[in-house]
Amino acid sequence: MNLKLELLNKLHIKKEFSCGKELLDGYIRNQAKQDDNRDLSVCYVLNEEESNRVIGYYTLSSNTINRSDLPDDLAKKLPPAYINLPTILLGRLAVDVRYKGNGYGAFLLTNALNEAVELSDRLGILAVVVEPIDDEAVSFYEAYGFTLIPSNRKMFITIKTIKSSK
Amino acid sequence: MATLINDRIDVRISKEQKELIKYASALRGFKNVSEFIVTFITNEANKIVSENNTILNTLEDKKIFIETILNPPLANDKLKNAQINHSKLVGTDEPKIRIIK
């Protein structure tokens, strides 16, 4: 079975997508295209070469942390040039349960991180932020070296760290 | 801006809770309980969405983020292996996964 990874398009069969998490199933079925049309986020889809059936997906969008949100003593540690701290949000990542155990989750994560590195050559980006949907997702990202942000259970990995993995 | 009222939510609730809510609504001078509930729940929902959109909330969050940005760790073995697998899947003459840009 040959697969392809590309941006979400009209040919993709997404109605049957089922990863076991209702929020992530509903997103690809009903919301992803709308967010894409509004330029809020971009959805990358892993799908079957022949049937266009969706096997997994991830979404990327940009996100900024303002220097003014940081307390003075912390802001002072940053070079003055860092006015805003640009990040990429890997908002969602999911694999259909019927395709679990093939390493597609790791594949999609690696692809997303590499995409972020590629973007960072053309646009300042410090880190990739993820929003794990549950404990299982936290463990998944932790294993790849993501750092937990305690208050809201988001996680992040720096672009420099990703670059050192290649 | 006037909001078009064209949908409804039915909520199951205990008699005691309903009495409490009606009383609180009256204390604040709301015209009716619906208006009271919509006002407070909308505020709360906005707060939740806004907090969720903010990446760093507490001082501890900010410290962790800045320290990591200034001293980025090297990638661990699991991520390095994932990179090797990724290259194998996309990089050969007949890739198992074709990347379309």
Interface residues (C-beta under 8 A of the other chain):
Chain A: N2 L3 K4 L5 E6 L46 E49 N63 I65 D69 L70 P71 L74 K77 L78 L85 T87 G103 A106 F107 L109 T110 N111 L113 N114 L126 A127 V129 A143 Y144 G145 T147 L148 I149 P150 S151 N152 K154 F156 T158 K160 T161 I162 S164 S165 K166
Chain B: E51 N52 T54 I55 L56 N57 T58 L59 E60 D61 K62 K63 I64 F65 I66 T68 I69 L70 P72 P73 L74 A75 N76 K78 L79 K80 A82 Q83 N85 H86 L89 V90 K96 I97 R98 I99 I100 K101
